[in-house]
Amino acid sequence: MLGFWLILLAVTLIVIFVLALLPPPEEGTLQERRNNPELNTNNQGLHNERLDKFFKSKYKGDMYFIGPKGGYYYYQNGRKVYL
């Protein structure tokens, strides 16, 4: 009986670990994501298009920006992180 609970615990931990590695879900339809850079996308090409058009884009849960001098950055813990 103890073996069953250990296996169940191991499977549960593996599922939680795998779910934590998945990117956040995309928001809205493809057309809505093309026209609204604040909606999350996991598509690198669409992310780059939105950066070129709007100078900002939410990609895999993080909002990226292009600064006035052309530098790429995002915020982490309230600080700008340049790429």
Backbone bond lengths (Angstrom), bond angles and torsions (degrees), N, CA, C in turn:
res aa  C-N    CA-C-N  psi(-1)  N-CA   C-N-CA  omega(-1)  CA-C   N-CA-C  phi
1 M - - - 1.450 - - 1.533 111.04 -
2 L 1.323 116.82 -38.09 1.463 120.67 178.98 1.526 110.82 -63.93
3 G 1.341 116.38 -35.69 1.466 120.75 178.91 1.521 112.00 -61.58
4 F 1.319 115.77 -39.76 1.467 120.47 178.47 1.518 110.97 -59.67
5 W 1.326 117.50 -46.17 1.465 121.54 -178.34 1.531 111.82 -66.94
6 L 1.328 116.26 -35.27 1.465 119.16 177.31 1.524 111.35 -66.87
7 I 1.330 115.87 -40.74 1.465 119.92 178.02 1.524 110.01 -65.85
8 L 1.321 117.19 -43.40 1.467 121.19 178.51 1.529 110.99 -60.92
9 L 1.303 117.29 -42.31 1.463 122.19 177.91 1.531 110.68 -63.47
10 A 1.321 117.19 -43.71 1.458 121.21 -179.76 1.528 111.01 -63.59
11 V 1.321 117.39 -44.27 1.460 121.21 179.40 1.529 110.46 -63.63
12 T 1.318 116.76 -42.46 1.462 120.92 178.70 1.527 111.06 -61.02
13 L 1.314 117.46 -44.53 1.466 121.03 179.37 1.521 111.57 -64.74
14 I 1.320 117.60 -38.05 1.467 121.21 178.23 1.523 110.19 -64.90
15 V 1.335 117.67 -43.91 1.463 121.25 179.10 1.532 110.40 -62.09
16 I 1.307 117.92 -44.40 1.467 121.29 178.80 1.524 110.69 -61.78
17 F 1.323 117.13 -42.19 1.464 121.67 179.53 1.524 110.99 -62.73
18 V 1.331 117.25 -44.93 1.466 121.38 -179.46 1.529 110.33 -64.91
19 L 1.331 117.67 -42.86 1.461 120.64 179.01 1.521 111.78 -63.87
20 A 1.319 117.80 -32.70 1.466 121.31 178.67 1.526 111.28 -68.66
21 L 1.316 117.72 -26.14 1.459 121.44 -179.01 1.526 113.15 -82.90
22 L 1.318 117.70 -18.50 1.459 120.61 -178.40 1.529 110.46 -69.94
23 P 1.338 116.98 143.93 1.469 119.08 176.92 1.520 110.06 -69.11
24 P 1.333 117.36 157.19 1.467 119.73 177.99 1.526 110.15 -62.52
25 P 1.316 118.01 151.19 1.472 120.42 -177.99 1.526 111.96 -66.36
26 E 1.323 114.83 150.26 1.452 119.64 175.63 1.520 108.85 -72.37
27 E 1.329 115.62 150.27 1.458 121.57 -176.89 1.528 109.35 -110.46
28 G 1.323 117.45 139.77 1.456 122.18 176.08 1.515 112.58 71.33
29 T 1.326 114.56 -177.95 1.466 120.72 177.27 1.528 109.36 -83.41
30 L 1.311 116.61 170.49 1.465 120.55 179.05 1.528 110.45 -59.39
31 Q 1.330 117.02 -43.14 1.469 120.32 179.75 1.533 110.82 -63.75
32 E 1.319 117.37 -41.22 1.467 120.37 178.19 1.525 110.72 -64.47
33 R 1.343 116.70 -40.19 1.478 119.77 178.64 1.522 110.87 -66.37
34 R 1.322 117.65 -34.24 1.472 119.84 178.14 1.525 111.61 -64.71
35 N 1.331 116.96 -34.12 1.462 121.11 -174.53 1.514 114.32 -98.52
36 N 1.328 118.13 -6.51 1.466 120.97 -178.23 1.534 109.34 -133.45
37 P 1.327 118.18 102.23 1.469 120.65 -177.10 1.523 113.40 -69.09
38 E 1.329 118.05 -8.60 1.464 120.72 -179.69 1.528 112.10 -84.79
39 L 1.339 117.51 -10.18 1.462 120.92 176.47 1.520 109.16 -84.89
40 N 1.321 116.73 137.30 1.462 121.21 -176.90 1.526 111.50 -68.77
41 T 1.340 115.83 139.02 1.455 122.12 171.90 1.522 108.81 -133.20
42 N 1.328 115.86 152.99 1.460 121.25 175.00 1.529 110.31 -111.76
43 N 1.327 116.78 8.90 1.453 123.43 -177.70 1.531 109.37 -96.80
44 Q 1.320 116.86 115.01 1.471 121.95 -176.82 1.528 111.92 -62.03
45 G 1.329 117.34 -40.36 1.466 120.44 -179.86 1.518 112.35 -63.56
46 L 1.329 116.71 -45.25 1.464 120.88 177.61 1.527 110.55 -64.32
47 H 1.322 116.64 -38.85 1.466 121.20 177.20 1.529 110.40 -58.25
48 N 1.330 117.02 -47.23 1.467 120.87 -179.98 1.529 111.64 -64.35
49 E 1.342 117.16 -39.55 1.467 120.41 178.10 1.526 110.76 -62.04
50 R 1.335 116.69 -43.16 1.465 120.01 -179.36 1.522 111.43 -68.38
51 L 1.321 117.95 -35.68 1.463 119.71 175.69 1.528 110.37 -61.94
52 D 1.336 116.39 -42.73 1.467 120.29 179.55 1.526 111.74 -65.10
53 K 1.331 117.17 -37.27 1.460 121.44 -175.40 1.532 112.95 -85.09
54 F 1.338 117.65 -45.15 1.464 121.89 -172.59 1.533 114.11 -108.41
55 F 1.340 117.25 -10.33 1.463 123.29 -176.99 1.528 112.56 67.36
56 K 1.330 116.61 15.88 1.458 121.89 173.26 1.522 107.87 -159.25
57 S 1.349 115.43 154.11 1.458 120.40 179.96 1.522 109.45 -165.16
58 K 1.323 116.38 137.35 1.458 121.61 176.14 1.523 108.23 -92.80
59 Y 1.337 116.32 115.44 1.464 122.77 -175.43 1.524 109.22 -126.82
60 K 1.312 115.38 121.65 1.467 122.66 -179.68 1.528 112.24 51.80
61 G 1.339 115.23 40.25 1.456 120.94 174.24 1.517 115.66 89.75
62 D 1.337 118.63 -7.42 1.461 121.84 179.98 1.526 109.78 -115.67
63 M 1.334 116.99 138.27 1.460 122.04 178.87 1.530 109.00 -88.74
64 Y 1.326 115.69 124.00 1.466 122.53 179.04 1.526 108.48 -108.80
65 F 1.332 115.74 150.57 1.455 121.76 -177.06 1.526 109.43 -134.66
66 I 1.342 115.19 157.59 1.461 122.04 168.44 1.520 105.58 -112.36
67 G 1.324 116.87 122.57 1.455 122.06 -177.77 1.517 112.29 -76.11
68 P 1.332 118.00 174.24 1.464 122.50 -177.60 1.531 113.37 -63.39
69 K 1.330 116.77 -24.33 1.468 120.12 178.31 1.523 111.83 -96.64
70 G 1.342 117.42 4.47 1.457 121.22 175.81 1.514 115.31 96.48
71 G 1.327 118.37 0.97 1.462 120.78 179.37 1.517 111.90 -78.41
72 Y 1.326 115.77 145.40 1.458 122.01 177.51 1.518 109.12 -93.39
73 Y 1.346 116.74 137.22 1.459 119.98 178.89 1.516 111.15 -154.36
74 Y 1.324 115.17 165.50 1.460 123.13 171.45 1.514 107.18 -144.08
75 Y 1.321 116.95 168.48 1.455 121.29 179.84 1.519 110.31 -102.21
76 Q 1.335 115.70 136.65 1.454 121.93 175.83 1.526 107.25 -138.15
77 N 1.323 116.39 119.05 1.465 121.83 -177.98 1.531 111.65 56.37
78 G 1.336 116.85 37.48 1.460 121.32 176.91 1.522 114.96 80.07
79 R 1.334 117.46 3.64 1.470 120.84 -179.69 1.508 110.43 -117.15
80 K 1.340 116.46 143.99 1.460 121.03 176.17 1.522 109.27 -72.15
81 V 1.329 114.86 134.02 1.463 121.14 175.12 1.524 106.62 -119.56
82 Y 1.337 116.71 113.60 1.457 121.15 -179.92 1.519 110.51 -84.83
83 L 1.333 114.57 144.09 1.468 120.11 179.55 1.512 110.41 -98.74
